[in-house]
Structures are given as structure tokens and as C-alpha cells.
């Protein structure tokens, strides 16, 4: 699908919705939705970023900066998923509890504005293990990218067509997705993961994950950069240990989004955003 045709379909769907509250995480999917919602609906579009301990370092500032750059109506709200025992327990339904907490904050805003909540979910996401999508949909959230027929490639193609600087931004799921199911999610754990990943990004590694296994950090980077990690091992080890890890390991299979879902028997490409 060409960018112009795809964008026309997305704009048409947003126009049909009339007034929207966009769950804006700063990733390319929600960024495209927020940008186009503002273009089509003007002040009838509000982008909202959820603040929580699982938000990656710098993401809130990035959302604020792009909102100013694009002239978006934008605000940030705090969510309370860390106060929910079921979320902290980190079972396979963790994302359900997270999105429920998000909708608890966004739905009243949307009701007040006479709007609907929209999320940046695309067609490639639908086959994943993402109970959060079900939680959002059950609460009335709309997925305009799905309705307009967008795949992940379509999203990036359209973002480049529009000149959005997030077009090639690496996927950045919440920090809790780095913690294996069954291992409790704590503020200390999220802080360690966030600081370790920030340290590696400061070294120039963009697409990465630091998986948390107690005192062990398992690093994932793109396959073509595995050798560089080994060459720069002293810098890499120092960056990760400074976040509180004792042992630093490198996953020789490289970066795989959502590979912790393998414990659920859901191995395969594109299993999750994590």
C-alpha cells in the first residue's frame, strides 16, 4: 500500500471518529496516529502519555518534544499499575492489568471531551500475545491503524513520507517486558533495566534489550552488532554493572522482540512488542 493511499485511509477513519484521545507512548505507531489526528481533527484530538515506572528513560521528554514540534494538544497522566498486585506478580496477563490501568485514566478524559480512546495498534500486532489489546478493546478503545489496513511497514513508510523524525525509531516496549513471567516486577528491577539500557544507548547501541535475571543481565542487540559488543566489552560491562548487575551476558541469537513469550509456547517472529 502506497503512503499516500494509506494516509488517506487513516485520515478518513480519524475523521469518522470525530474526536479522539490518543494513547501516545512516543513509538512510531502512536506517533503517526497522534500526528494525523491533530492534522485531521485539530483541537478535537488530544495526545496523552502515561507516566509510570515502566516508561523508558527519556520517553516522556521525547513525547513532550514531539508534541511541541508538531503542535499537538498533549498532556501526561500518571497510571497506577505498580499499585496492582496482579500486575506486580508478572503473570502472562501482566499487559492486561497495565492497559486496564491506562484505560482507567484515559476513558474519563475521553468521556469528558466526548471523544473515543485510540491506540497505535497495527495489523502485525493482532497475532501477538498481547492481552493488553483485549483489555483496551473491551473498554471501547479503537485501533484506527488496523481499521485503515496498516502493517508495521506501512506505518514506517508513512512516517518517512511525512518526514517524522520517529520514522526509524527502534521499537521500545515498556521496561516490564524485560522481566521473565513469574519474576515480580519491582521499582528496583525496572530502574536497573532502564539504567542499563540507557547506558548502552549512550554507547551508540539503538535496537537493544536488557533482559533481567536477578543479578544477571542478558543483552540483546541486532545480529550485525554482536561483534562490536565483544570488541567493546569493557565499556559494555561497565555500563551494565553501573546499573546494579553483577553478571553481564550476551545473547548470541541477537535482538528478538518479545522472546520472553517463548516460555508461553509462543516462539516466533513478531510475538510481542517486548
C-alpha positions as a Markdown table, in Angstrom:
| # | Residue | x | y | z |
|---|---|---|---|---|
| 1 | Unk | 0.0 | 0.0 | 0.0 |
| 2 | Unk | 1.4 | 3.4 | -1.1 |
| 3 | Unk | 2.0 | 6.0 | 1.6 |
| 4 | Unk | -0.5 | 8.5 | 0.0 |
| 5 | Unk | -3.3 | 5.9 | -0.2 |
| 6 | Unk | -2.6 | 4.6 | 3.3 |
| 7 | Unk | -2.6 | 8.1 | 4.8 |
| 8 | Unk | -5.9 | 8.9 | 3.1 |
| 9 | Unk | -7.5 | 5.8 | 4.6 |
| 10 | Unk | -6.1 | 6.7 | 8.1 |
| 11 | Unk | -7.3 | 10.3 | 7.8 |
| 12 | Unk | -10.7 | 9.1 | 6.7 |
| 13 | Unk | -11.1 | 6.8 | 9.7 |
| 14 | Unk | -10.0 | 9.5 | 12.1 |
| 15 | Unk | -12.4 | 12.0 | 10.6 |
| 16 | Unk | -15.2 | 9.4 | 11.1 |
| 17 | Unk | -14.3 | 9.2 | 14.8 |
| 18 | Unk | -14.7 | 12.9 | 15.2 |
| 19 | Unk | -12.9 | 13.4 | 18.5 |
| 20 | Unk | -10.1 | 11.3 | 19.9 |
| 21 | Unk | -7.8 | 10.8 | 22.8 |
| 22 | Unk | -4.6 | 9.2 | 21.6 |
| 23 | Unk | -2.6 | 6.9 | 23.9 |
| 24 | Unk | 0.8 | 8.4 | 22.9 |
| 25 | Unk | 3.8 | 6.3 | 24.1 |
| 26 | Unk | 6.3 | 8.0 | 21.7 |
| 27 | Unk | 6.7 | 5.0 | 19.5 |
| 28 | Unk | 6.3 | 5.3 | 15.7 |
| 29 | Unk | 2.8 | 3.7 | 15.7 |
| 30 | Unk | 1.2 | 6.0 | 18.3 |
| 31 | Unk | 3.2 | 9.0 | 16.9 |
| 32 | Unk | 1.7 | 8.6 | 13.5 |
| 33 | Unk | -1.8 | 8.3 | 14.9 |
| 34 | Unk | -1.3 | 11.4 | 17.1 |
| 35 | Unk | 0.3 | 13.4 | 14.2 |
| 36 | Unk | -2.5 | 12.6 | 11.8 |
| 37 | Unk | -5.3 | 13.0 | 14.4 |
| 38 | Unk | -4.0 | 16.6 | 15.0 |
| 39 | Unk | -3.9 | 17.2 | 11.3 |
| 40 | Unk | -7.4 | 16.0 | 10.7 |
| 41 | Unk | -9.2 | 16.9 | 13.9 |
| 42 | Unk | -7.2 | 19.9 | 15.3 |
| 43 | Unk | -8.3 | 20.7 | 18.8 |
| 44 | Unk | -10.6 | 17.6 | 18.8 |
| 45 | Unk | -7.5 | 15.4 | 19.1 |
| 46 | Unk | -5.7 | 15.1 | 22.4 |
| 47 | Unk | -2.5 | 13.0 | 22.8 |
| 48 | Unk | -1.9 | 11.6 | 26.3 |
| 49 | Unk | 1.3 | 10.0 | 27.6 |
| 50 | Unk | 1.1 | 7.7 | 30.6 |
| 51 | Unk | 3.8 | 8.2 | 33.2 |
| 52 | Unk | 4.8 | 5.1 | 35.1 |
| 53 | Unk | 8.0 | 3.3 | 36.4 |
| 54 | Unk | 7.9 | 1.1 | 33.2 |
| 55 | Unk | 8.3 | 4.1 | 30.9 |
| 56 | Unk | 11.8 | 4.0 | 29.3 |
| 57 | Unk | 14.3 | 6.7 | 30.1 |
| 58 | Unk | 13.8 | 9.8 | 28.0 |
| 59 | Unk | 10.5 | 8.7 | 26.5 |
| 60 | Unk | 8.4 | 11.3 | 28.4 |
| 61 | Unk | 10.7 | 14.1 | 27.3 |
| 62 | Unk | 10.6 | 12.8 | 23.7 |
| 63 | Unk | 6.8 | 12.8 | 23.7 |
| 64 | Unk | 6.7 | 16.3 | 25.1 |
| 65 | Unk | 9.3 | 17.5 | 22.5 |
| 66 | Unk | 7.4 | 16.0 | 19.5 |
| 67 | Unk | 4.1 | 17.4 | 20.8 |
| 68 | Unk | 5.6 | 20.9 | 20.7 |
| 69 | Unk | 7.2 | 20.3 | 17.3 |
| 70 | Unk | 4.0 | 19.0 | 15.7 |
| 71 | Unk | 1.6 | 21.4 | 17.6 |
| 72 | Unk | -0.2 | 18.6 | 19.3 |
| 73 | Unk | -2.6 | 19.1 | 22.2 |
| 74 | Unk | -0.7 | 16.9 | 24.7 |
| 75 | Unk | -0.7 | 16.1 | 28.4 |
| 76 | Unk | 0.8 | 13.5 | 30.7 |
| 77 | Unk | -1.0 | 11.4 | 33.3 |
| 78 | Unk | 0.2 | 9.1 | 36.0 |
| 79 | Unk | -1.0 | 5.5 | 36.0 |
| 80 | Unk | -1.2 | 3.1 | 38.9 |
| 81 | Unk | -0.4 | -0.3 | 37.6 |
| 82 | Unk | 2.5 | -0.7 | 40.1 |
| 83 | Unk | -0.1 | -0.5 | 42.9 |
| 84 | Unk | -1.9 | -3.5 | 41.5 |
| 85 | Unk | -0.7 | -6.8 | 43.0 |
| 86 | Unk | -1.7 | -8.8 | 39.8 |
| 87 | Unk | 0.5 | -6.5 | 37.7 |
| 88 | Unk | 3.5 | -6.8 | 40.0 |
| 89 | Unk | 3.1 | -10.6 | 40.1 |
| 90 | Unk | 4.0 | -10.6 | 36.4 |
| 91 | Unk | 1.9 | -13.4 | 35.1 |
| 92 | Unk | 1.2 | -13.9 | 31.3 |
| 93 | Unk | -1.7 | -11.4 | 31.7 |
| 94 | Unk | 0.5 | -8.6 | 33.0 |
| 95 | Unk | -0.3 | -6.4 | 30.0 |
| 96 | Unk | -4.0 | -6.8 | 30.6 |
| 97 | Unk | -3.6 | -5.1 | 34.0 |
| 98 | Unk | -1.3 | -2.4 | 32.6 |
| 99 | Unk | -3.8 | -1.5 | 29.8 |
| 100 | Unk | -6.7 | -1.6 | 32.3 |
| 101 | Unk | -4.8 | 0.9 | 34.4 |
| 102 | Unk | -4.2 | 3.1 | 31.3 |
| 103 | Unk | -7.9 | 2.9 | 30.3 |
| 104 | Unk | -8.9 | 3.8 | 33.8 |
| 105 | Unk | -7.1 | 7.2 | 33.2 |
| 106 | Unk | -7.9 | 7.8 | 29.6 |
| 107 | Unk | -11.6 | 6.8 | 29.5 |
| 108 | Unk | -12.8 | 9.5 | 31.8 |
| 109 | Unk | -10.8 | 12.1 | 29.8 |
| 110 | Unk | -12.4 | 10.9 | 26.6 |
| 111 | Unk | -15.9 | 10.9 | 28.2 |
| 112 | Unk | -15.4 | 14.5 | 29.3 |
| 113 | Unk | -14.4 | 15.5 | 25.8 |
| 114 | Unk | -17.0 | 13.5 | 24.0 |
| 115 | Unk | -14.2 | 11.5 | 22.4 |
| 116 | Unk | -13.0 | 7.9 | 21.9 |
| 117 | Unk | -9.7 | 6.5 | 23.0 |
| 118 | Unk | -7.5 | 5.3 | 20.2 |
| 119 | Unk | -4.3 | 3.2 | 20.3 |
| 120 | Unk | -1.5 | 2.7 | 17.8 |
| 121 | Unk | -2.1 | -0.9 | 17.1 |
| 122 | Unk | -1.4 | -2.2 | 13.6 |
| 123 | Unk | -2.3 | -5.4 | 11.7 |
| 124 | Unk | 1.0 | -7.1 | 12.6 |
| 125 | Unk | 0.2 | -6.7 | 16.3 |
| 126 | Unk | -3.0 | -8.7 | 16.1 |
| 127 | Unk | -1.4 | -12.2 | 16.1 |
| 128 | Unk | 0.8 | -11.4 | 19.1 |
| 129 | Unk | 0.3 | -12.4 | 22.7 |
| 130 | Unk | -1.0 | -9.0 | 23.8 |
| 131 | Unk | -3.7 | -9.3 | 26.4 |
| 132 | Unk | -3.4 | -5.5 | 26.8 |
| 133 | Unk | -5.1 | -5.0 | 23.4 |
| 134 | Unk | -8.0 | -7.1 | 24.6 |
| 135 | Unk | -8.3 | -5.0 | 27.8 |
| 136 | Unk | -8.3 | -1.8 | 25.8 |
| 137 | Unk | -10.8 | -3.0 | 23.2 |
| 138 | Unk | -13.1 | -4.3 | 25.9 |
| 139 | Unk | -13.2 | -0.8 | 27.3 |
| 140 | Unk | -14.1 | 0.7 | 24.0 |
| 141 | Unk | -10.7 | 1.7 | 22.6 |
| 142 | Unk | -10.4 | 2.0 | 18.8 |
| 143 | Unk | -7.4 | 0.9 | 16.6 |
| 144 | Unk | -7.5 | 3.2 | 13.6 |
| 145 | Unk | -4.3 | 1.8 | 12.0 |
| 146 | Unk | -6.0 | -1.6 | 12.0 |
| 147 | Unk | -9.2 | -0.1 | 10.5 |
| 148 | Unk | -7.2 | 1.6 | 7.8 |
| 149 | Unk | -5.3 | -1.6 | 6.9 |
| 150 | Unk | -1.8 | -0.6 | 8.2 |
| 151 | Unk | 1.0 | -3.1 | 8.7 |
| 152 | Unk | 4.2 | -2.1 | 10.7 |
| 153 | Unk | 5.9 | -1.4 | 7.3 |
| 154 | Unk | 3.1 | 0.9 | 6.3 |
| 155 | Unk | 3.4 | 2.8 | 9.5 |
| 156 | Unk | 7.1 | 3.4 | 9.0 |
| 157 | Unk | 6.7 | 4.2 | 5.3 |
| 158 | Unk | 4.0 | 6.8 | 6.0 |
| 159 | Unk | 6.1 | 8.3 | 8.8 |
| 160 | Unk | 9.0 | 8.7 | 6.4 |
| 161 | Unk | 6.7 | 10.2 | 3.8 |
| 162 | Unk | 5.6 | 12.8 | 6.3 |
| 163 | Unk | 9.2 | 13.4 | 7.4 |
| 164 | Unk | 8.5 | 12.4 | 11.0 |
| 165 | Unk | 11.8 | 12.0 | 12.9 |
| 166 | Unk | 10.4 | 9.0 | 14.7 |
| 167 | Unk | 10.1 | 7.0 | 11.5 |
| 168 | Unk | 13.1 | 4.8 | 12.1 |
| 169 | Unk | 12.9 | 4.9 | 15.9 |
| 170 | Unk | 13.6 | 1.4 | 17.3 |
| 171 | Unk | 10.6 | -0.4 | 19.0 |
| 172 | Unk | 10.6 | 0.4 | 22.7 |
| 173 | Unk | 8.2 | -1.6 | 24.7 |
| 174 | Unk | 7.7 | -1.0 | 28.4 |
| 175 | Unk | 10.5 | -1.9 | 30.7 |
| 176 | Unk | 8.4 | -4.6 | 32.5 |
| 177 | Unk | 8.6 | -6.6 | 29.2 |
| 178 | Unk | 12.3 | -7.3 | 30.1 |
| 179 | Unk | 11.3 | -9.3 | 33.2 |
| 180 | Unk | 10.5 | -13.0 | 32.7 |
| 181 | Unk | 7.0 | -14.0 | 33.6 |
| 182 | Unk | 6.7 | -15.1 | 37.2 |
| 183 | Unk | 9.5 | -12.8 | 38.3 |
| 184 | Unk | 7.9 | -10.0 | 40.3 |
| 185 | Unk | 8.0 | -6.5 | 38.8 |
| 186 | Unk | 9.5 | -4.1 | 41.3 |
| 187 | Unk | 10.6 | -0.5 | 41.1 |
| 188 | Unk | 14.2 | -1.5 | 41.7 |
| 189 | Unk | 14.1 | -4.0 | 38.9 |
| 190 | Unk | 12.6 | -1.5 | 36.4 |
| 191 | Unk | 15.2 | 1.1 | 37.5 |
| 192 | Unk | 18.1 | -1.3 | 36.9 |
| 193 | Unk | 16.8 | -2.3 | 33.5 |
| 194 | Unk | 16.2 | 1.3 | 32.5 |
| 195 | Unk | 19.6 | 2.5 | 33.6 |
| 196 | Unk | 21.4 | -0.5 | 31.9 |
| 197 | Unk | 19.6 | 0.2 | 28.6 |
| 198 | Unk | 20.3 | 3.9 | 28.9 |
| 199 | Unk | 24.0 | 3.2 | 29.4 |
| 200 | Unk | 24.1 | 1.0 | 26.3 |
| 201 | Unk | 22.3 | 3.6 | 24.2 |
| 202 | Unk | 24.9 | 6.2 | 25.3 |
| 203 | Unk | 27.5 | 3.8 | 23.7 |
| 204 | Unk | 25.6 | 4.0 | 20.4 |
| 205 | Unk | 23.5 | 0.8 | 20.5 |
| 206 | Unk | 20.0 | 1.7 | 19.4 |
| 207 | Unk | 18.0 | -1.5 | 19.0 |
| 208 | Unk | 18.5 | -3.5 | 22.2 |
| 209 | Unk | 17.0 | -5.1 | 25.2 |
| 210 | Unk | 18.5 | -5.9 | 28.6 |
| 211 | Unk | 16.6 | -8.9 | 29.9 |
| 212 | Unk | 16.6 | -9.2 | 33.7 |
| 213 | Unk | 17.5 | -12.4 | 35.5 |
| 214 | Unk | 18.3 | -11.3 | 39.1 |
| 215 | Unk | 22.0 | -10.4 | 39.2 |
| 216 | Unk | 22.4 | -11.4 | 35.6 |
| 217 | Unk | 21.7 | -9.1 | 32.6 |
| 218 | Unk | 21.2 | -10.7 | 29.2 |
| 219 | Unk | 21.9 | -8.2 | 26.4 |
| 220 | Unk | 20.2 | -8.4 | 23.0 |
| 221 | Unk | 21.4 | -6.3 | 20.1 |
| 222 | Unk | 21.0 | -6.6 | 16.3 |
| 223 | Unk | 23.0 | -9.5 | 14.9 |
| 224 | Unk | 25.2 | -7.2 | 12.9 |
| 225 | Unk | 26.4 | -5.6 | 16.1 |
| 226 | Unk | 27.2 | -8.7 | 18.2 |
| 227 | Unk | 30.9 | -8.5 | 17.3 |
| 228 | Unk | 31.0 | -4.8 | 18.3 |
| 229 | Unk | 29.7 | -5.7 | 21.7 |
| 230 | Unk | 32.5 | -8.2 | 22.2 |
| 231 | Unk | 35.1 | -5.7 | 20.9 |
| 232 | Unk | 33.8 | -3.0 | 23.3 |
| 233 | Unk | 33.1 | -5.5 | 26.1 |
| 234 | Unk | 34.8 | -3.4 | 28.8 |
| 235 | Unk | 32.6 | -0.4 | 28.1 |
| 236 | Unk | 29.5 | -2.6 | 27.8 |
| 237 | Unk | 30.2 | -4.4 | 31.1 |
| 238 | Unk | 30.9 | -1.1 | 32.9 |
| 239 | Unk | 27.6 | 0.4 | 31.6 |
| 240 | Unk | 25.5 | -2.6 | 32.7 |
| 241 | Unk | 27.3 | -3.1 | 36.0 |
| 242 | Unk | 26.8 | 0.5 | 36.9 |
| 243 | Unk | 23.1 | -0.2 | 36.8 |
| 244 | Unk | 23.5 | -2.8 | 39.6 |
| 245 | Unk | 24.0 | -6.1 | 37.7 |
| 246 | Unk | 26.8 | -8.5 | 38.8 |
| 247 | Unk | 27.0 | -10.6 | 35.6 |
| 248 | Unk | 26.7 | -9.4 | 32.0 |
| 249 | Unk | 25.9 | -11.9 | 29.2 |
| 250 | Unk | 25.3 | -11.5 | 25.5 |
| 251 | Unk | 22.5 | -13.4 | 23.7 |
| 252 | Unk | 24.1 | -14.8 | 20.6 |
| 253 | Unk | 20.7 | -15.0 | 18.9 |
| 254 | Unk | 20.6 | -11.2 | 18.9 |
| 255 | Unk | 17.6 | -8.9 | 19.3 |
| 256 | Unk | 14.2 | -10.6 | 19.2 |
| 257 | Unk | 11.1 | -8.6 | 20.1 |
| 258 | Unk | 9.1 | -10.4 | 22.7 |
| 259 | Unk | 11.3 | -13.5 | 23.0 |
| 260 | Unk | 10.3 | -14.0 | 26.7 |
| 261 | Unk | 7.0 | -15.2 | 25.4 |
| 262 | Unk | 8.8 | -18.4 | 24.5 |
| 263 | Unk | 8.0 | -19.5 | 28.0 |
| 264 | Unk | 4.4 | -19.5 | 27.0 |
| 265 | Unk | 5.0 | -21.6 | 23.9 |
| 266 | Unk | 4.6 | -18.6 | 21.6 |
| 267 | Unk | 8.0 | -18.6 | 19.9 |
| 268 | Unk | 8.3 | -17.0 | 16.6 |
| 269 | Unk | 8.9 | -13.6 | 14.9 |
| 270 | Unk | 6.7 | -10.8 | 16.0 |
| 271 | Unk | 5.4 | -12.5 | 19.1 |
| 272 | Unk | 5.3 | -9.4 | 21.1 |
| 273 | Unk | 6.4 | -5.8 | 21.4 |
| 274 | Unk | 8.7 | -6.6 | 24.3 |
